[in-house]
């Protein structure tokens, strides 16, 4: 029974159930016994045509395969029937038997080769399938490990970014406090300078370089020194706030890690049945920017740089805190010293003023008054001689302006005698006046000195007590000097 769908060659090559032809061994023995001398008789082939010999000589039998091919071609050649059929056979039974066995061997060999190829191919496919599956599993495992590494560094970056943000906020707050403290020093500095300016208005003997002036000058120097140190630390704080650049690097690295994690997560969840997979020719030849060691070192360097910046910022904040406390104490101490010096100086000036007033009250004002009346009389007499003297001297002065030869020593020129006479009279009156004044000097010398000194003391007391201490009644509190309010 033939298989449906089989090819024609397969049908003829497969043995049938009804043995139409005898067995190969029977055919071989029967053919071997018939005409035994057919192939050996040299006279059997004498009648063959020249075309046969030409065709046979044209194709030399170099190999069994070429011969078999040639025999098949001749077997397919159609010959017209003739009465010498037995004499025109071109093969012997041995040739036919050998041809069949050759075909059997080739069929068995090709079949074994095909079977071996099939088994090797199946084994190869199974091995490659397992290798592909193992490789894909290893790749998925590596991607998962990579995702874990990214998650770890993300957590480190996130923690460092939080610390950096906190540190920047703390440094910004300290910087604002420092700015407020620096602004608070302007008021005390102006007060100290104004006090020095007002005390320059003291008169005479009270314009001394006393302890108050020394403390005021020192107070100005202390405030300016504190301001200079504050400005230097303020500049350092502004420069240190450049650690925002480190924060930016961390945030940029963090953003890259987020993108990389999202991509690797998507790659880790890709399967052979996933959507969106496709061919990307040449993608395996793309060069990469970093290696695992440089990748982790890059993030580690960013974190170390940020930690270094945070350490510097924390150290600077501590220095600013110490500076604010130190400067506030220095300014307060010097302010108190200047106030104590002011208080002592005001007390000394007030005592001196009271003593001057007591001495001035003890003078004999009546005697001074009478002597002053005498002096006034003499002065009146002198004043009466002033106008005549002025007239005579004016005449002489006017006549000196005569031009050229007119400037002559004529009779009116003897006005010189009149001038000398009036001057002699004035001299005598002045001698009397000097005698009176000498008497008065004994009485008024001390009085004038005391009154002048009393006015100086009153002026100095006004400057120190009213103007200077009036401005120094208030001073920034310690919380304000350290920048809290």
Secondary structure, DSSP 4 states (H G I P E B T S, - for coil): -PPTT--HHHHHHSPPSS--S--HHHHHHHHHHSSTTTTT-TTTTTT--HHHHHHHHHS---SHHHHHHHHHHHHTS-----TTTGGG--S-HHHHHHHHHHHHHHHHHHHHHHHHHHHHHHHHHHHHHHHHHHHHHHHHHHHHHHHHHHHHHHHHHHHHHHHHHHHHHHHHHHHHHHHHHHHHHHHHHHHHHHHHHHHTT--GGG----HHHHHHHHHHHHHHHHHHHHHHHHHHHHHHGGGHHHHHHHHHHHHHHHHHHHHHHHHHT--TT-TT----TTGGG---S--HHHHHHHHHHHHHHHHHHHHHHHHHHHHHHHHHHHHHHHHHHHHHHHHHHHHHHHHHHHHHHHHHHHHHHTS-HHHHHHHHHHHHHHHHHHHHHHHHHHHHHHHHHHHTT--GGG----GGGGHHHHHHHHHHHHHHHHHHHHHHHHHHHHHHHHHHHHHHHHHHHHHHHIIIIIIIHHHTT----HHHHTT--
